[in-house]
Structure formats: C-alpha cells, structure tokens
Amino acid sequence: MFKLYNTMSRSKEIFKPIQPGKAIVFSCGPSIYRRPHIGNYRTFLYEDLLIKYLKHLKYKVKYTTIMTDIEDKTITEAKTKGEKVDALTDDIAKRFFSEAKLLGIELPNPVPRSSTGKKQTVLLIKKLLQSGHAYKYNGDIFFDPLKFNGFGKLFKLDMSKWPKTKVRFKKDTYNGRRWNRGDFILWHGYKEGDITVWDTEIGKGRPSWNIQDPAIITEHLGYSIDINCGGIDNIFRHHDYNIAIIESISGKEYAKYYLHGEHLIANGKSMSKSRGNILYPEDMLRNRHKPYHLRFFLLYTHYRKKLNLTDKKFNETSDYLDSIRSLVRKILSVKNSSKKSAPGITEEINFIKKDFEEKMNDDLGFGSAINCLFKNLNNLKLKKDNNQLDYNNVNMLEKILKEIDNFAGVLF
C-alpha cells in the first residue's frame, strides 16, 4: 500500500487516485526571474522521485509543472538589469533545463510557461467575474475569499480574524510566512509604462501570479487532480489561492493529496541573498563530487524534514553513497560467481526489492530504503565471497537494482 502524508488531512493516507491505475500530478515549478538554487532543487527532486516511483508502481502518470515568467519580480529584475523580460527568462530557463538534466530530473515535455496560458487565464477570470467570486477595482481584478466557502482549508486558517473592512493586496507575492487577510489580485490592469501587457477581452494588463498556476493546471490537467506538490512555503497563501480559484469555478474538489517539502538550510541558516549564502549546483560539484552525490544528498533526508547542509554532512553522505556504489559493483562483477547458488538466495534477492518498496511506500521513505538496501547488499556480498551466488543470481540482482535506480538515480 503506497501511503503519502497529505497536508490537507495532516496524516498519512493510502494513495487512491481518482481513476484506478492513473495518477494526475501537478508540481509548482521555478519562477524564472532568478536561477534556482539547491534548496529549490531539493523540492524538484522529491517531486521527481514521486513521479518516477508512481511509474515504478505501474501507474499511468499525467504530470505537468510550470515556469513562471510573468510576475512583479520578473519585471523588476529585468528593469534592474536593463534586459528585456524574454531575454532574462530565456537564459534562466535554459540553465534550469541543463541543471535539471544534470541532477537526473525528468521534466514534462514541454514545460509550459505562465505566459503560454493567456486564453485559459482570461477564461478563468471571466468565469470568476460572472460568479461573483471576483470583481474589478480601479482597472485591476481581485478575488474575494469570503465568497468561497472553506477558504484557507489547507492552512487551517482562522477566518474569525478576517477584517470587517475591505482590504486589497495588489502585489503578486509577499515575503515571509504571512497571511494576507483580504482580497488578492488576479489581474493587473494596464498602467502607463508597463512593459508586459496583454490585450484581452477583460482589458489590457497582465495576469497576477495567483491565477497563473490555476490556468496551467486546468488547461493541461483539468479541474480535478490527484496530487498537488510544492515547497512548504506554498502552504502560506499560494495553494489555498489555487484551491479557491479552481473550486469556485468547478464546484468539485481540486486535489485529493497535497505534498509539501521542507526547507534546505546552509550551516544552520536559511539561504538568502542578503546573507550571501545561496548555493547553486556548481558550488557543490567541486573536487571529487559528482551530480549523483548532490542528488543523493538532497533525497536522503526525508522530504518533510528540514535539511541542514554542511560540508561535513555533504562529504559523509557522499562517502556513504560511494560505499554503496562500490558494493554494487563488487557484487555484480562476475568474479567469484559460483556455478550453483546456496539455498534461499533467490528469495533473499527478491526480498531486496520488496524491502526497498516497503520503505518507499511509507511516504517516499528513500533514506530508510537506502539504509535497508545497504544492509541487504552487505549480506549478499558475504555470500558471494563464500561462492554462494551463481551467475543467474547476479543477473537477477542487477535487474532488480536497475529497476530501483530507474527512480533512485544514484546506484549506477
């Protein structure tokens, strides 16, 4: 039984998709006004592990993510650097694809940008205006959370503290883990000097960040999905906004399961531009370290636990992986393979896969699965040293380990 920790229920639940044998998944992708750092890649990696493991379990997966290329931060960054928005975002997108490939992250093809969702964005806003969930104000369009029954249900927001007077929040995003108790913006009406402008049925302007994920989700996946993934910061505002927008239109449950990955911190402190401690993949891949070391480090600690990156911890984890990879090579070599296996070896090899899946089935317990694999492989190595593994055993083990590595991506 594959269990996932569902943020909505605050408990582990057996995964039961809307359609048996199929899994529909959305994950929040990068905002490409700045390049992703390794904390972002930690989130993308647990999502990659989820998608690949669902496929390993024989689910037919329908999956998409998004690159956000229209938002306040993008426009500000482009102006600061004296670049055009497209030039800025194109460069970062290319780097993202390159680094994702380096870390073994398989992305949907294509990865839609928020700027490609113009038609669907306008359609959603028109529906929200018609239903009364949204309204126009001074050329902008806002969503009124009080018009949606159950607003804030993912966060478990205390709506009794909602202000009695009308408050509007006009920025795309706000720093920190704060709640904006008031109406949130869907559409920035055109202002003189704006450098990003859409000419649409609802007027000139551009979409806010809050409507962009719902537009891509509903266009590519529909109005009801199985799993919505992201980082822990998305529990504040963002995912409840998505729920409110999509469910206001469909009248149905948007997602059955919500997954949120914890932060990566560096030497006990959160990464930030002001601290100057933001780290990128190339910062970690120096000297002896390889991309698979970084992938392993970012996956080994459970995705719902905060991960503190130190040089010592990264080196120790890399050494651990190297010892596992060395063990795999030694066992799979034809040297010392016997002509006949000892009794029970076939069952022991099959147990390796069963044991790994059992740990993975507990909310993607990758680290626990790896620890059990290392223990089981050491036992097999002793048997091989005593000429108790034949060629068929070795071939059988190699097949199982490659099946595991199809989603783990660190053993070979």
N, C-alpha and C positions, 0 to 999 in steps of 0.2 A: 504494500500500500504506500503510495507516494504522498507524503504529507508536507504541507507548506504552512509557514506561520503567516496567518492572514492579519494584517494590521487592522482591518475593519472589525474583526471579532476579538483581536488581541489573544489569539490562541492558534495552535496548530490544528489544521483540518486536512482530512483526506481529500486529495485533488479529484474533483468530479466535474469535468468540463461540461459546457452547455450541450455539446454534441459528442456522444461517445466516440473515442478514438481520434478526436480532433482537439487542438489547443490553439486558441487565438490570444496572442500576446502583444502588448504594447509596452515599450520602454521609452523613458524620456532620454533623448539624445543630447548632444552638446549644443550650447549656444556659441556660435562660431564668430563671436566678436573678439575672443581671445582663444588661444590654443588650450586644449585640455591638459590638465596636469595629472600626476599619477593618482591623486585622490579621485578624480573623475574616472580614470581608467579602472580603478577598483570597482566602481559601480558598473561600468560597462562589462567588466569581466564576470561578475557574478550573474549578470543577465545573459551573457554568452554561455556560461555554464548551464544555466537553466534551459535555454533554448536547445542546446545540444543534448542535454540529458533527457528532455522530453522526447526528442527524436530517438534517442537510445531506447526509450521505453515504448517505441513504436507509435507514438502519437504523430499524426499529420499536423505539422505546425504552420500556422499562418501568423506571420510576425512582421511588425514594422516599428520603426523608430523615427525620429525627426531631427533635422539640423535646423536650429532656429537662426535665421539670418535677417529677420526684421524685428528690431526692438530698440528701445531707448538707448541701451548700452552700445549696440552696434553703431548707431548713428553718431553717438558721442565719440566713440573710439575712432571712427572714420574721420570725423572733423578734426579731432586732436592730432591724428597722424597725417592729415592732409591728403587722404586717399578717398577714392570712390568706394561706396559700400560693397559693390560687387567685387572689386579688386581685393578688398580686405577679407571678405568672407570666402572667396575662392581660394586664396592662399591657405587659410586655416583649414578649410575643408580638405584640401589635398594633403596637408600634414596629418589630419585626423585619419584619413583613409590609410596612409602609409604606416602610421603608428599602430592602428588597429590591426593591420595585417601582421606587423612585426610581433605583436602580442598574441597572435592566433585568434583574434576576434573575428567571427564571421558576421558580416552585416547583410541586411536585406539588400536586394538589388532591384531597383535603385533605392537609395536612402532619400526620401522626399525632403525638400527644404520647405520651411514655412511659407516662403514666397511662391511656392507652386500651388498653394491651396486657395487661391483667390476666389474661385467660383463657389467652393464649399463654405468658405468663410462668410461670404455675403449671404448665402442661403441660410446658414445657421442664425446669423444676426437678424435677418428678416423674420424668421420664424419666432425668435425671441421677442422681437418688437410686436409681432402680431398677437402673441400670447400674453403680453403684458409683463413678462419677466425682465425685459429691457426697455429703456426709454432714451430719448435724445435730450441732451442738455448742452447748450452753447456750442453746437456743432459736433460734440462728442456723443458716444453712446455708452451707457452704463448698464450693468446688471444689478438688479435689486435682490439681494439674498433673502429678504423677508418674503419674497413672492414664491420661494422654493421651500416646500415643506421638508424639513430634515436637513437644512443647510448645516454644514460643519460636522456631519455624522462620522466622517473618517477620523478627524482630530478629536471628536467628542467635545466640540465647542460648547461652552456655556452661553446659550443665546439670551439668558436673562440679563446679561451685561450689555446687550446691544443698545446703542444710543437711541434716545427717543426722537432726537432731531436728525435731519438728513445730513449724512456725511459722505463725501465722494473722494475716492482715491484715484488719482489720474496717472500715476506712474505705472510702467509695466511691471516692475518688481521693486521690492523694498528690502533693504538689508536686514539681516538678523532673523531670528526666530520670533517674529512678532505677528500678531493678528491685527489686520485692518478691519475694525468693526465699522462697516459702512459699505457703500456700493462700489463695485470695482469696474474698471474701464474695459470695454470690449473694442472700441473703435476710436482712434484719434482723428478727429476732424481736421481738415487741412488748415494749416496756419501759414502765413506768408513766410517764405524762407525755408519751408520743409523740403528736404532733399529726397525723401521717399514718399511718393504719392500714388495711390491707386484711384482711378476714375471709375466709380461703380454706381449701381442702382441706389445705394444708400448714401451716395455723396462722395466727394473727394476726401482722401485721407489714407490711413494705414491701419492694419489690424493691431490690436494690443497683443502682448504675449499670452494673455489669458484665453484668447479664442483660438490661438494657433494650433495647440495640441488637439483640442476637440475637432477642429476642421480636418486635420490629417487623419485622426483616428476614425472618424465617421466616414470619410471618403475611402479609406483603404481597408478598414476592418469592419465597419458597420457600427451600430449603436449599442451593441452588447458584446463584450469580450470576456475571456476567462481570467486573464491575469494582467494587471497593470503594475509595472515596475518603475523604480526610481531610487533616488537617494533619500536619506532621512529628512533632509530639509524640505522635500516636497510634501511632507505631512502638514507643513505650515502653509496654508492658503492654496497652493498650486493644485493639488489633487482634489481638494474639496471644490475648487472652482470648476475643474473639469467635470466632476460628478454633477454639480448643479446645472451646468450648461447642457450637458448631454441628456441627463434625465428629465430636465424641464421640457425638452423637445420630444423625447421618445416616450416618456411615461413608464419606462422599463428600467430595471437595474442595469447600470452601465458595466460594472465588473464584479466578478464573483470573488476574486482574490486580489489583495494588494500587498506587494512586497517592497520593503524599503531597506536599503543597505546603509550601514553606519559609516561614519567618517574615518578617513585616514588622517592621522596627525604625525608631525615630524618632531622627534625629540621632545615629546610631551606637549607640543604647542600646535594649534591649528595653523594650517598653511595660509598665508595671506601675503598680498603684495607689499603691505606696509612693513611686515616683519622681514621680508626678503628671503623667505624660506620655502617658496614654491618650488617644487621639484618636478622635472619632466623625465620622460623615459631615458633620454640620453644621459641624464645625471646619474642614473642607476646602472647604466650598462657600460661601465668603465672597467679597465683591468680585465679580470677573468670573467666577469658576469655576462651572461647571455640573456636574450629575451625570455627564454623559458624560466630562468631564475626569477625574473620580475613577475611573470605570470603566476608562478607558483607562490611567491611571497604574498601577492595580493589576494590569492584564493585560499591559502592555507588557513588563515584565521577566519572563522565563520563570518559570513557577510553581515550578520546582525550585531556583531561585536566591534567596538572601536578598535582600530589597529594603530599601534604606535610604531612608527618607522624610526629605527636607529641603525647605525652602521653595524653594530654588533648583532642585532637581531636579523638584519638582512643577510649578513655573512653566515650566521648559524643556519638560517633556513635554506640558504643556497647550498651549504655543505650537506645538509640533510638530503636535499634533492639529488645532489651528486652521488651520494652513497646509494640512494635508491636506483638511480640510473645505472650505476656500476653493477649493482646486484642483478638487475635485469639482464645486462649484457653477459654477465658470467653464467647465469642460469641458462640463457638461450644459446650459448655457444655449444657447438657440437662436441667439444672436448669433454671427456669423462661421461658422455652419454652411454648408458648400458644397452645391451641387446634386449633386456627384459626388465620391466618395472617391478617394483615391490608392490605387494597387495595394498589397496586403498589409495594409491597415488592419484588415480583418475578422479576419485571423489574429492581428494584434497585440492586438486587443481580447480575443479568445478566450484568448490567452496570459496575460492578466492573471489570469483565473480559475484557469488551470492552475498558474501560478506561485504564487499565494496558497495553493492547496490543497497544493501540493508542500511548502511550508514548514509548513503546519498539520499535514500528515501525519507530520511528524517530531516526534512527542511534543508536539503543540499549540504549535508554534513561532510564536505570534501576533506577537511583536515582529519576528521575521525576515520574516514575511509582510507586515506593515505597511511595513517598510522597502522591500521589493521593490515593493509597491503604489505607494508614493510615487515611486519611481524610474520605474516604468512610466507613471504618470499624468503626470509631467513630460514624458516623451517624447511622449505623446499631446497634451498642451497645446501643444507646439511645432508639431505637425502641424495642430492646429486653428487656431492663429494664422496658419498659412500656407494656410488654407482647404482642408485636405486631409481633413476629416471631414464627411460628409454627415449628414442628419437620421437616417437609418437607423443609422449608426454610433453616433450619440449615444444613440438609444433602446436599442440593443443594449448599450452600455456601462452605461447606467442600470440595466438589468435585471440585469446581472452584479454591479454594485456593491450593489444591494439584496439580491441573494442572499447576498453576503458579509456584508452588515450584519445579516442575519437572525440570525447567530451573533455577529458582532463588536459590534454595537450602538453604534457610535461615529461612523459616517460621515455620517449624515443627521440 
